[in-house]
Amino acid sequence: MAIRLLVVDDSTFFQKRISEILKPVADIQIIGFANNGREAIEKVESLKPDVVTMDYEMPVMDGLTALRNIMKLKPTPVLMFSSLTYDGARVTLDALDAGAVDFLPKNFEDLQRGGDKIRNVLSDKIKSVAKYYNRSAPSLSYTSPAAKASPTIEAPATRTVERSIPERKAPERVPPRPTTKQPEEKAEVSASEGSTRLKPVDVVLIGTSTGGPVALQKVLTELPPTFSKPIILIQHMPASFTSAFAERLDKLCRISVKLAQDGDVLKPGQALLAPGGQQLMLDRGKVRVVDGDNRVNYRPCVDITFASAAKHYPGKALGIVLTGMGSDGKDGAALMKQTGCSIWAQDQKTCVIYGMPMAIAKANLADAILPLHEIAGKLIKEVR
């Protein structure tokens, strides 16, 4: 059965090009178009599409407002089209908070040229989302503090045109970050919790892809400013997005978060985010950031970072694999395990896409398989 797709965009050119590009793809059927967010909500309810592609800047109702309403009324996997700019990244991250499953770059030059490359990128993303999207994942409960503070959004018939989305103020951080390393507290884990005390850990690595921005936000915002280990974040994301994502996390978290630069020193209570389009590797006590090789599918790549941890932190690193499509991280996790490192994976129920963690579980590499909301607590108790 063909995947039923609803295309939401106020540009007739864009609608036409998407239709032409996907026409040769037999297992994707465009069942309708919507010219604005209000119309999108109505057509999601009436046509019941399997997947929706959504622009964010439209008349009558913008895509972000429409997305929030769709997630309330009839949760449906939504792919946001995003411009590859800082502002585009910021709005896309808001959309992921609101329930969008993933995003696609909106590049008019690529759309004009068409061809197999753009067709494959678009169709593969739509097929993967339709096949693997976990409709029962409680994604709305992972919404950031900033998004939770937003007022309830309705769609009255007299709604005026919305062409811009105001920036939300980030919540104030309390308590402030310490300027010096704080003393560690003793933590006891009872046998009834079924938890095995980890070996000493010098660094924590977290790899993720689809659904990762919200999952990372959920984990990191729960860590205290006294968290005593450095953290490395590997999120599949374009280069133009990672700077905005690092800034967003830094505003929301009590630990420090920054975009990694070559030579950055690992510090307790600080998370370094791998830059998009590049590869991040651990050296002893610092990171190396190098240009990504086009022969590697992912830039950054979880496997590459995990492999470097196996080399420089044998038996002293913890690898965590969260929601994401594909199997990136499995090979690197195997190398880490060979040196005595521990590996955790997110469970299927709370994953938006149970791909990367499933690869870890099927390869019997996971020392623990955890729901997303338990990962931060386990880190606080066991990583000492």
N, C-alpha and C positions, 0 to 999 in steps of 0.2 A: 504493500500500500504506500502511495506517495506521501511525502511529508507535506502537510498543508501550511503554507506560508502566507502571512499577512505583512504587507510592506507599508510602513507609515512614514510619509515624507510629503512636504508641501510642494516639492519640485517635481513637475511633470517630466522634466528631463531625467531626473534620477529614477523615477518610477519606470520610465520606458527603458532605460539602460539596464536596470536590474532585471526587468522582464526579458530583455534580449539576451543578457548574459546567462540567465538560468534556463532559458527555453530548451537548450539541448540536454539538460539534466533531467532524465526521465523520472527519477524518484523524488523530485521536488515540484510541487504544484502551487503556483501563486493563486490563492483563492480570492484575493481582494486587495484594494489599496485604500488607504486613509490619508486625507490631506491635512489633518490636524489631530491634536491629542484627544479632543472630545469624540471625534469620529472614530478614532482608534478604540476607545473604550466601548463604544456601541458595537463595533464590528467584532471585537474580541468576544463579546457576550453572544452575538448572533451567529457568527461564523465558526466559532470555536477552533481557531487555528492551533497547530502543533507548535509553531514558532512564530515570533513577531520580530521584525527588524524595525528599529525606531530611531528617527532623527530626534534631536533635542530642541532645536530652534524652529518653532512653527507658530503660525497665527492661531488665535482662539484659545488654544491651550498648548503649552510647551510639552516636550516629550517626557521630562522628569516628572511633571505633575501627572501626566497620563499614566506613567509607569506606576507611580504610587497608588493611583486609583485601581489600576488593573491588578496589582498585587493584593489589594483589599477585597475586590469583588470577584475576581476569577484568576488566581495565580497561574501564569503562563510564562514559559521561558522567553525572555526578551533579550535580543542582541542590540546593543546601542551602537549606532554609527557615530564616530567621534572624529573631530579634526585633530591632527597630530600637533597640537599647540599646548602651551602651559594651561591656558584657560580651558581648552578642550579636555585636557587631562583632569582638571579639577572638577568639571561638570560630570565627566565619565565616572570618576570616583564617587561622586554623590549618587549617580545612578546605580552603581554597584551596591552602595549602602541601601538604596531603596528597593533592591531586589533583582536588578538586571543580572543575568547569568554571566554575560561576557560582553565584549565590545569588538568592533571592527573599525579600521581606519577609513575615513571618508575622504578619498583622494579622487578628485574629479578627473585628473589626468589619466589615472589608471582606468577609471570608468569609461572615458572616451576611447581609450585604446582597446579596452576589452581584452579578448584573447583567453587562452587556456589558463594562464597564471591566475588572473583575477577570478576566473570561473572556479578554479580548483580551491582557492582560498575561501571564497564565499560559500561554495557548496559543501566543502568539508566541515566548515564551522557549523553550518545549519544542520547537517546530518549528525554531527557529533553531539550537538546540544539536544536534538530530538531523541537520540538514542540513549544518552547517558544521564540527562538531567534528572535529578532527584526531586520530584515534585513535593515529597514529604519533608525535605530538609527544612528545618525551622529558621530560614534565613532572616526573617523579619526580626527575630529575637537577637540577632547579632548587630543590629543597627547601632551606629556610633552614638555616643552621648550627644554630639552636635545634632545628629539627625533626630534623636528622640525629642530634642527640645523644639523641633519645628512644629508649627501649628497644624491641626488637622486640615487637610486639603480637600475641598469640595469642588464641584464643577457646575455652578449655577448657570442657567440659560443666558444670563446677562453678563457673563464673564467677559472682561475686556481682553484685548490682545496682549499676550505675554511673549516678548521677544528676548528678554534677558532674564537670567536667574541670579538673584542676589547671593552674594557670598555669606555663608553662615558664620557667625562668630564662634570660634572654638571655645570649649569650656575652660575655665581657669584651672590650672594645675595645682592640686593640693594633695600632699604637702610638696614644697619645692624640692628640687633635686639637691642631694648633698654635694658639697664641693670636695669632700674627702670620702674615702671608702669607709662605710659604716661597719661596726662589728657584726658578725653573723650571729643569728639567734639559733638556739638549739631547736631541732625539729624532730619530733618522734612520729613514726608511722606505725600504727598498730597493726598487728597481724590480721585483725578482722578486715582491714581494708584490702588485704590480698596484695600488698605492694612490696616489692623487693627493693631494698636499698641499692641505689646505683653506686658503682665505683666512683672514685673522685673524678669530677669532670672539669676540664679547663675551659671548654668553649661549647656553646650550644649552636647548632645549625638547623635552620628551618627552611625547607624547600616546598614550593607550592606553585600552582598554576591557576586554572579556571576556578573561580570562587575564592582564590587566595587573598585578595585585598581585604575582604571583610573578615575572613578567618584569622588572618594575621592581626588585624585590629582587635578582634575579640580576645586573642591570647595576650597580646602585648599590653593592652590597657589594664589588664588585671595584675600585672607584675608591679611590685613595690619599688620605690626608688632605691631601696637597699639591696636589690637583686645583685648577687655577688659575682656573676659571670658575664663575659662578653657574649653577644649573640650575633650570628651572621644570618641574614635573610636573603633567600634566593627566590625571587618572584618572576615568572615569565611575564615580561612587560616591555613595551617599546621604550627606546631611549628617551623620548620626549615626555614620558609619563613618570619615570622613576624619581625625578627630582621633586615633582609635586607630591608624589606618594610619600616620600621620605619626610617632607615638610609637614604633611597632614598627620602622619604617625607621631612625629615629634611634638606637635601641638596637643595631641590627644593623650599621649602616654606620660607616665611619671618617670620612666626611664628615658634616657636620651636616644634619639634615632637620627641618623644622618646618612646621606648618600656616600657610599664608600669611595675613597680615592686611593690611588696607588701609594702604598707606604703607610697608610693609616695603622696606628698601633691599637691592638685589642685592649679595651678598657672594661672593668667591671661596670655593670649597669648601663652599658651602651650597646645599641644594636646598629650594625652597619648593613645597609641595603645595597645589594649588587646592582650596579648601573645597567640599564637596558642596552643591548647591543654589544656588551663586553662580557668578559669572563672574570670571575673573582676566584682567586686561589689563596689558600692560607699558607703563610710562611710561619716560622716560629715567632709568635708574638706580634705579627702584623699581617696585612693583606697585600696581595699583588692584584692589580687590576690591569688586564691586557685586552687588546682589541680582539673581538670575536672572529673566529675562523668561519667562513661561509660554509664549510663542509659540516659544521655542527648545527643541528636543527635548532637548538635553543641557545639564545644569548641574552641573559645568562643561563647556564646549564647546571642543574643540581648535581648531576653525576660528576662534573669536573670539580666543583667545590667540595663535595663529599670525598672524592678521591684524594684531594690535597690534604684534607683533615686526616685521612687514614695514614698519609705519609708523615705529616709533621706533628700529629697528636695521637699516635697509636694508643688505643685503649683509654684515651683521656678526652674524648669528644662524644657528644650526644647528638644524633641526627634525628630530626622529626620531619615526617612527610605528611603534608596536609592535602586537602582537596585539589584535584587537578586532572586534566585529560592526559592520556598517554601513560608512559612508564618511566619518565625521567626521574632519577634518584635511585632506581633499583640497583643498577650496577655499582654506583658509588657507595650505596648502603652495604652491599656485599663486601666491598673492600674494607669499609669501616669495621664490619663485624669480624672480619678475619684478624684484625688487630686487637679485638677485645672491646671495641666501642659498643654502645647501646643504641638501638633504633626504636623509635616510637612511630606509630601511624594513626591517623584519624580514622574513626570507624565509619562504616558505610552509611549509617542512619543520618549522621550530621554532615556528610559531604554533599556539596552541590553537585560535584562530578566525582564519582568513586572510580578513578582511574589510577592515578599515581599511588595512593595508599593501597589499593587492591593489588597492584603489582608487588608491593612490599610484603603484603600478607600472604599472597600465593607463593612467593619464594621463601616463605618461612623465615623472614628476616626480622620480624617485629618482636621486640621484647615486651611491648605493650601496645594494645589497640584501644584507643580512647575516644570517647565523644569529645567534641571540640570544647565544650564548656568545662571539662575536667583537666585539660592540658596545663593551663596556667597554675592551677592549684597543685598539681603533681610536680611541676617544675619548682615551685616555691618550697615544697616539702622535701624534695629529694636532691635537688642540685645544690649541693653544699660544698 
